[in-house]
Amino acid sequence: MIGPRFGPRKLDALADAIVRAGPAAATAGLDISGGRLESLLGGTLVLSEIAARLDAKLEVGRGGLREGAALALARLESAAA
């Protein structure tokens, strides 16, 4: 994990900004590839709901969601061994 933490309110605010300004404008100055911009709104909404249901803040990582899930599972396996 390398970045700030985002709870449901911050994620909802990001989703609103993406809807109002578009994904490219809402993330201007950030290192987000064009391919990721297409799924940014949907991903933000899903993560907002996950954060709300878990009552937790999510941290920004360098990889994608799948990579983060794989790393979390690897840590669980390692701890169980």
MMTF fields as JSON, N, C-alpha, C and O atoms, coordinates in Angstrom:
{
  "mmtfVersion": "1.0.0",
  "mmtfProducer": "UNKNOWN",
  "numBonds": 323,
  "numAtoms": 324,
  "numGroups": 81,
  "numChains": 1,
  "numModels": 1,
  "chainsPerModel": [1],
  "groupsPerChain": [81],
  "chainIdList": ["A"],
  "bondAtomList": [4, 2, 8, 6, 12, 10, 16, 14, 20, 18, 24, 22, 28, 26, 32, 30, 36, 34, 40, 38, 44, 42, 48, 46, 52, 50, 56, 54, 60, 58, 64, 62, 68, 66, 72, 70, 76, 74, 80, 78, 84, 82, 88, 86, 92, 90, 96, 94, 100, 98, 104, 102, 108, 106, 112, 110, 116, 114, 120, 118, 124, 122, 128, 126, 132, 130, 136, 134, 140, 138, 144, 142, 148, 146, 152, 150, 156, 154, 160, 158, 164, 162, 168, 166, 172, 170, 176, 174, 180, 178, 184, 182, 188, 186, 192, 190, 196, 194, 200, 198, 204, 202, 208, 206, 212, 210, 216, 214, 220, 218, 224, 222, 228, 226, 232, 230, 236, 234, 240, 238, 244, 242, 248, 246, 252, 250, 256, 254, 260, 258, 264, 262, 268, 266, 272, 270, 276, 274, 280, 278, 284, 282, 288, 286, 292, 290, 296, 294, 300, 298, 304, 302, 308, 306, 312, 310, 316, 314, 320, 318],
  "bondOrderList": [1, 1, 1, 1, 1, 1, 1, 1, 1, 1, 1, 1, 1, 1, 1, 1, 1, 1, 1, 1, 1, 1, 1, 1, 1, 1, 1, 1, 1, 1, 1, 1, 1, 1, 1, 1, 1, 1, 1, 1, 1, 1, 1, 1, 1, 1, 1, 1, 1, 1, 1, 1, 1, 1, 1, 1, 1, 1, 1, 1, 1, 1, 1, 1, 1, 1, 1, 1, 1, 1, 1, 1, 1, 1, 1, 1, 1, 1, 1, 1],
  "groupList": [{"groupName": "MET", "atomNameList": ["N", "CA", "C", "O"], "elementList": ["N", "C", "C", "O"], "formalChargeList": [0, 0, 0, 0], "bondAtomList": [1, 0, 2, 1, 3, 2], "bondOrderList": [1, 1, 2], "singleLetterCode": "M", "chemCompType": "L-PEPTIDE LINKING"}, {"groupName": "ILE", "atomNameList": ["N", "CA", "C", "O"], "elementList": ["N", "C", "C", "O"], "formalChargeList": [0, 0, 0, 0], "bondAtomList": [1, 0, 2, 1, 3, 2], "bondOrderList": [1, 1, 2], "singleLetterCode": "I", "chemCompType": "L-PEPTIDE LINKING"}, {"groupName": "GLY", "atomNameList": ["N", "CA", "C", "O"], "elementList": ["N", "C", "C", "O"], "formalChargeList": [0, 0, 0, 0], "bondAtomList": [1, 0, 2, 1, 3, 2], "bondOrderList": [1, 1, 2], "singleLetterCode": "G", "chemCompType": "PEPTIDE LINKING"}, {"groupName": "PRO", "atomNameList": ["N", "CA", "C", "O"], "elementList": ["N", "C", "C", "O"], "formalChargeList": [0, 0, 0, 0], "bondAtomList": [1, 0, 2, 1, 3, 2], "bondOrderList": [1, 1, 2], "singleLetterCode": "P", "chemCompType": "L-PEPTIDE LINKING"}, {"groupName": "ARG", "atomNameList": ["N", "CA", "C", "O"], "elementList": ["N", "C", "C", "O"], "formalChargeList": [0, 0, 0, 0], "bondAtomList": [1, 0, 2, 1, 3, 2], "bondOrderList": [1, 1, 2], "singleLetterCode": "R", "chemCompType": "L-PEPTIDE LINKING"}, {"groupName": "PHE", "atomNameList": ["N", "CA", "C", "O"], "elementList": ["N", "C", "C", "O"], "formalChargeList": [0, 0, 0, 0], "bondAtomList": [1, 0, 2, 1, 3, 2], "bondOrderList": [1, 1, 2], "singleLetterCode": "F", "chemCompType": "L-PEPTIDE LINKING"}, {"groupName": "LYS", "atomNameList": ["N", "CA", "C", "O"], "elementList": ["N", "C", "C", "O"], "formalChargeList": [0, 0, 0, 0], "bondAtomList": [1, 0, 2, 1, 3, 2], "bondOrderList": [1, 1, 2], "singleLetterCode": "K", "chemCompType": "L-PEPTIDE LINKING"}, {"groupName": "LEU", "atomNameList": ["N", "CA", "C", "O"], "elementList": ["N", "C", "C", "O"], "formalChargeList": [0, 0, 0, 0], "bondAtomList": [1, 0, 2, 1, 3, 2], "bondOrderList": [1, 1, 2], "singleLetterCode": "L", "chemCompType": "L-PEPTIDE LINKING"}, {"groupName": "ASP", "atomNameList": ["N", "CA", "C", "O"], "elementList": ["N", "C", "C", "O"], "formalChargeList": [0, 0, 0, 0], "bondAtomList": [1, 0, 2, 1, 3, 2], "bondOrderList": [1, 1, 2], "singleLetterCode": "D", "chemCompType": "L-PEPTIDE LINKING"}, {"groupName": "ALA", "atomNameList": ["N", "CA", "C", "O"], "elementList": ["N", "C", "C", "O"], "formalChargeList": [0, 0, 0, 0], "bondAtomList": [1, 0, 2, 1, 3, 2], "bondOrderList": [1, 1, 2], "singleLetterCode": "A", "chemCompType": "L-PEPTIDE LINKING"}, {"groupName": "VAL", "atomNameList": ["N", "CA", "C", "O"], "elementList": ["N", "C", "C", "O"], "formalChargeList": [0, 0, 0, 0], "bondAtomList": [1, 0, 2, 1, 3, 2], "bondOrderList": [1, 1, 2], "singleLetterCode": "V", "chemCompType": "L-PEPTIDE LINKING"}, {"groupName": "THR", "atomNameList": ["N", "CA", "C", "O"], "elementList": ["N", "C", "C", "O"], "formalChargeList": [0, 0, 0, 0], "bondAtomList": [1, 0, 2, 1, 3, 2], "bondOrderList": [1, 1, 2], "singleLetterCode": "T", "chemCompType": "L-PEPTIDE LINKING"}, {"groupName": "SER", "atomNameList": ["N", "CA", "C", "O"], "elementList": ["N", "C", "C", "O"], "formalChargeList": [0, 0, 0, 0], "bondAtomList": [1, 0, 2, 1, 3, 2], "bondOrderList": [1, 1, 2], "singleLetterCode": "S", "chemCompType": "L-PEPTIDE LINKING"}, {"groupName": "GLU", "atomNameList": ["N", "CA", "C", "O"], "elementList": ["N", "C", "C", "O"], "formalChargeList": [0, 0, 0, 0], "bondAtomList": [1, 0, 2, 1, 3, 2], "bondOrderList": [1, 1, 2], "singleLetterCode": "E", "chemCompType": "L-PEPTIDE LINKING"}],
  "groupTypeList": [0, 1, 2, 3, 4, 5, 2, 3, 4, 6, 7, 8, 9, 7, 9, 8, 9, 1, 10, 4, 9, 2, 3, 9, 9, 9, 11, 9, 2, 7, 8, 1, 12, 2, 2, 4, 7, 13, 12, 7, 7, 2, 2, 11, 7, 10, 7, 12, 13, 1, 9, 9, 4, 7, 8, 9, 6, 7, 13, 10, 2, 4, 2, 2, 7, 4, 13, 2, 9, 9, 7, 9, 7, 9, 4, 7, 13, 12, 9, 9, 9],
  "groupIdList": [1, 2, 3, 4, 5, 6, 7, 8, 9, 10, 11, 12, 13, 14, 15, 16, 17, 18, 19, 20, 21, 22, 23, 24, 25, 26, 27, 28, 29, 30, 31, 32, 33, 34, 35, 36, 37, 38, 39, 40, 41, 42, 43, 44, 45, 46, 47, 48, 49, 50, 51, 52, 53, 54, 55, 56, 57, 58, 59, 60, 61, 62, 63, 64, 65, 66, 67, 68, 69, 70, 71, 72, 73, 74, 75, 76, 77, 78, 79, 80, 81],
  "secStructList": [7, 7, 1, 7, 3, 3, 7, 2, 2, 2, 2, 2, 2, 2, 2, 2, 2, 2, 2, 2, 2, 7, 2, 2, 2, 2, 6, 6, 6, 1, 7, 7, 7, 2, 2, 2, 2, 6, 6, 2, 2, 2, 2, 2, 2, 2, 2, 2, 2, 2, 2, 2, 2, 2, 6, 7, 7, 3, 3, 7, 7, 1, 1, 7, 2, 2, 2, 2, 2, 2, 2, 2, 2, 2, 2, 2, 2, 2, 2, 2, 7],
  "xCoordList": [0.852, 0.0, 0.894, 1.835, 0.589, 1.509, 0.864, 1.573, -0.437, -1.036, -1.979, -1.996, -2.757, -3.691, -4.825, -5.028, -5.543, -6.71, -7.967, -8.081, -8.914, -10.179, -11.327, -11.445, -12.176, -13.39, -14.534, -14.337, -15.731, -16.878, -17.156, -17.498, -17.015, -17.304, -16.343, -16.763, -15.059, -14.086, -14.291, -14.161, -14.61, -14.85, -16.11, -16.137, -17.152, -18.365, -18.078, -18.597, -17.256, -16.886, -16.092, -16.276, -15.213, -14.462, -15.411, -15.279, -16.363, -17.341, -18.128, -18.36, -18.538, -19.25, -18.38, -18.856, -17.107, -16.187, -16.001, -15.921, -15.932, -15.787, -17.017, -16.898, -18.191, -19.431, -19.496, -19.849, -19.157, -19.255, -18.205, -18.522, -16.949, -15.853, -15.336, -14.624, -15.687, -15.128, -13.897, -13.244, -13.572, -12.466, -11.105, -10.299, -10.842, -9.527, -9.332, -8.264, -10.361, -10.252, -10.214, -9.476, -11.009, -11.074, -9.76, -9.473, -8.976, -7.718, -6.505, -5.417, -6.684, -5.571, -4.388, -4.55, -3.214, -2.002, -1.665, -0.598, -2.552, -2.287, -1.804, -2.102, -1.076, -0.504, -1.493, -1.313, -2.548, -3.569, -3.621, -3.805, -3.456, -3.436, -4.829, -5.836, -4.865, -6.135, -7.064, -8.274, -6.51, -7.337, -8.016, -9.145, -7.346, -7.925, -9.014, -9.934, -8.913, -9.907, -11.306, -12.297, -11.381, -12.679, -13.434, -14.664, -12.718, -13.376, -13.319, -13.728, -12.818, -12.609, -13.905, -13.947, -14.948, -16.199, -16.799, -17.167, -16.898, -17.461, -16.662, -17.229, -15.347, -14.493, -14.62, -14.618, -14.731, -14.879, -16.182, -16.212, -17.257, -18.546, -18.51, -19.05, -17.884, -17.768, -16.936, -17.32, -15.805, -14.947, -15.621, -15.418, -16.416, -17.151, -18.11, -18.211, -18.803, -19.739, -18.994, -19.448, -17.865, -17.072, -16.585, -16.673, -16.071, -15.592, -16.724, -16.523, -17.912, -19.055, -19.464, -19.712, -19.537, -19.962, -18.934, -19.301, -17.652, -16.606, -16.338, -15.608, -16.936, -16.684, -15.174, -14.621, -14.526, -13.07, -12.648, -13.392, -11.444, -10.851, -9.943, -9.259, -9.943, -9.12, -7.897, -7.985, -6.76, -5.517, -5.25, -5.566, -4.664, -4.302, -3.009, -2.024, -3.018, -1.836, -1.359, -2.064, -0.181, 0.397, -0.228, -0.376, -0.597, -1.18, -2.688, -3.254, -3.316, -4.762, -5.419, -4.745, -6.719, -7.493, -7.194, -7.079, -7.069, -6.767, -5.425, -5.29, -4.432, -3.119, -3.178, -2.554, -3.929, -4.089, -4.773, -4.378, -5.806, -6.504, -5.571, -5.563, -4.789, -3.848, -2.803, -2.462, -2.299, -1.319, -1.932, -1.288, -3.176, -3.847, -4.034, -3.821, -4.429, -4.589, -3.251, -3.18, -2.203, -0.876, -0.458, 0.127, -0.749, -0.415, -1.187, -0.64, -2.471, -3.273, -2.716, -2.629, -2.339, -1.748, -0.454, -0.201, 0.361, 1.636, 1.447, 2.179, 0.462, 0.196, -0.369, -0.118, -1.129, -1.737, -0.722, -0.919, 0.36, 1.356, 2.256, 3.139],
  "yCoordList": [-1.176, 0.0, 1.234, 1.335, 2.162, 3.282, 4.649, 5.654, 4.716, 6.036, 6.351, 5.673, 7.39, 7.82, 6.821, 5.92, 6.998, 6.164, 6.903, 8.117, 6.147, 6.712, 5.951, 4.736, 6.679, 6.102, 6.344, 6.928, 5.895, 6.043, 7.49, 7.742, 8.431, 9.833, 10.37, 11.033, 10.087, 10.556, 9.863, 10.492, 8.579, 7.854, 8.362, 8.477, 8.666, 9.238, 10.61, 10.939, 11.403, 12.719, 12.57, 13.348, 11.576, 11.315, 10.899, 11.365, 10.029, 9.609, 10.809, 10.917, 11.704, 12.918, 13.769, 14.289, 13.909, 14.698, 14.053, 14.754, 12.737, 12.039, 12.264, 12.482, 12.213, 12.433, 13.868, 14.1, 14.825, 16.238, 16.646, 17.306, 16.256, 16.768, 15.757, 16.126, 14.501, 13.456, 12.869, 13.546, 11.626, 10.965, 11.62, 11.71, 12.071, 12.668, 13.957, 14.183, 14.805, 16.075, 15.848, 16.529, 14.892, 14.642, 14.079, 14.206, 13.469, 12.859, 13.533, 12.957, 14.734, 15.451, 15.546, 15.851, 15.282, 15.354, 14.059, 13.945, 13.088, 11.79, 10.84, 11.024, 9.845, 8.882, 7.747, 6.635, 8.041, 7.037, 6.877, 7.85, 5.639, 5.387, 5.532, 5.445, 5.753, 5.923, 4.746, 4.92, 3.545, 2.353, 2.288, 1.809, 2.76, 2.757, 3.83, 3.676, 4.891, 5.964, 5.466, 5.932, 4.514, 4.005, 3.289, 3.307, 2.667, 1.915, 2.632, 2.075, 3.851, 4.563, 4.814, 4.594, 5.263, 5.559, 4.289, 4.27, 3.233, 1.982, 1.43, 0.992, 1.452, 0.967, 1.793, 1.258, 3.103, 3.994, 3.71, 3.706, 3.474, 3.177, 1.847, 1.737, 0.846, -0.46, -0.336, -0.854, 0.343, 0.496, 1.309, 1.038, 2.298, 3.084, 2.192, 2.306, 1.314, 0.407, -0.586, -0.89, -1.086, -2.011, -1.31, -1.865, -0.09, 0.667, 0.921, 0.842, 1.226, 1.48, 0.212, 0.253, -0.9, -2.157, -2.661, -3.255, -2.428, -2.853, -1.823, -2.089, -0.642, 0.474, 0.692, 0.751, 0.811, 0.926, 1.884, 2.147, 2.39, 3.185, 2.278, 1.413, 2.483, 1.68, 2.482, 3.691, 1.816, 2.485, 2.348, 1.328, 3.389, 3.377, 2.593, 2.858, 1.637, 0.829, 1.065, 1.675, 0.59, 0.783, -0.143, 0.243, -1.353, -2.311, -2.149, -1.201, -3.076, -3.069, -3.791, -4.314, -3.812, -4.439, -5.933, -6.474, -6.599, -8.035, -8.305, -9.254, -7.473, -7.67, -7.49, -8.243, -6.488, -6.249, -7.407, -7.799, -7.959, -9.109, -10.31, -11.035, -10.523, -11.647, -11.489, -12.462, -10.278, -10.045, -10.261, -10.82, -9.818, -10.013, -11.499, -11.942, -12.273, -13.71, -14.382, -15.295, -13.931, -14.49, -14.222, -15.092, -13.027, -12.704, -13.599, -14.064, -13.835, -14.719, -16.133, -16.761, -16.631, -17.967, -18.044, -19.024, -17.013, -16.978, -16.955, -17.617, -16.188, -16.089, -17.404, -17.759, -18.114, -19.372, -20.504, -21.481, -20.383, -21.461, -21.514, -22.367],
  "zCoordList": [0.0, 0.0, 0.0, 0.787, -0.887, -0.991, -0.875, -0.823, -0.833, -0.907, 0.236, 1.263, 0.031, 1.076, 1.266, 0.452, 2.338, 2.628, 2.205, 2.376, 1.645, 1.201, 1.834, 1.674, 2.558, 3.101, 2.128, 1.063, 2.494, 1.597, 1.183, 0.028, 2.094, 1.746, 0.696, -0.253, 0.863, -0.125, -1.465, -2.515, -1.437, -2.682, -3.375, -4.6, -2.605, -3.193, -3.804, -4.87, -3.13, -3.669, -4.965, -5.902, -5.018, -6.246, -7.359, -8.491, -7.055, -8.061, -8.582, -9.787, -7.699, -8.127, -9.046, -10.055, -8.693, -9.531, -10.902, -11.911, -10.942, -12.222, -13.089, -14.295, -12.483, -13.235, -13.747, -14.904, -12.894, -13.288, -14.307, -15.296, -14.07, -14.897, -15.92, -16.853, -15.749, -16.593, -15.926, -15.133, -16.231, -15.538, -15.773, -14.847, -16.976, -17.256, -16.468, -15.901, -16.43, -15.709, -14.195, -13.483, -13.707, -12.266, -11.725, -10.535, -12.581, -12.133, -12.765, -12.792, -13.265, -13.901, -12.942, -11.761, -13.464, -12.659, -11.946, -11.344, -12.005, -11.392, -12.47, -13.651, -12.072, -13.017, -13.268, -12.772, -14.051, -14.365, -15.875, -16.607, -16.335, -17.782, -18.379, -17.677, -19.675, -20.382, -20.235, -20.092, -20.269, -20.104, -18.751, -18.643, -17.73, -16.382, -16.237, -15.433, -16.998, -16.896, -17.253, -16.692, -18.194, -18.637, -17.523, -17.5, -16.611, -15.541, -14.192, -13.174, -14.184, -12.928, -12.159, -10.949, -12.826, -12.127, -11.526, -10.351, -12.325, -11.819, -10.654, -9.653, -10.788, -9.709, -8.443, -7.335, -8.62, -7.465, -6.723, -5.493, -7.472, -6.836, -6.093, -4.993, -6.682, -6.026, -4.753, -3.704, -4.843, -3.669, -2.568, -1.384, -2.949, -1.96, -1.174, 0.048, -1.87, -1.205, -0.311, 0.792, -0.78, 0.038, 1.304, 2.399, 1.151, 2.313, 3.3, 4.512, 2.786, 3.663, 4.406, 5.611, 3.704, 4.337, 5.347, 6.361, 5.075, 6.002, 7.092, 8.047, 6.938, 7.843, 7.966, 9.064, 6.8, 6.762, 5.657, 4.713, 5.801, 4.738, 3.928, 4.475, 2.633, 1.733, 1.328, 1.113, 1.223, 0.856, -0.634, -1.247, -1.204, -2.612, -2.767, -2.077, -3.665, -3.947, -5.369, -6.172, -5.675, -7.005, -8.037, -9.196, -7.641, -8.564, -8.634, -8.09, -9.304, -9.414, -8.252, -7.365, -8.27, -7.211, -7.115, -6.015, -8.262, -8.245, -7.582, -6.809, -7.882, -7.284, -5.778, -5.031, -5.334, -3.9, -3.203, -2.105, -3.842, -3.266, -3.196, -2.201, -4.242, -4.25, -3.141, -2.468, -2.952, -1.89, -0.511, 0.376, -0.329, 0.958, 1.243, 2.371, 0.233, 0.417, 0.721, 1.545, 0.058, 0.319, 1.756, 2.401, 2.269, 3.659, 4.629, 5.629, 4.321, 5.166, 5.181, 6.236, 4.01, 3.913, 4.699, 5.399, 4.582, 5.27, 6.785, 7.52, 7.243, 8.674, 9.228, 10.38, 8.401, 8.849, 8.897, 9.62, 8.137, 8.062, 9.272, 9.348]
}
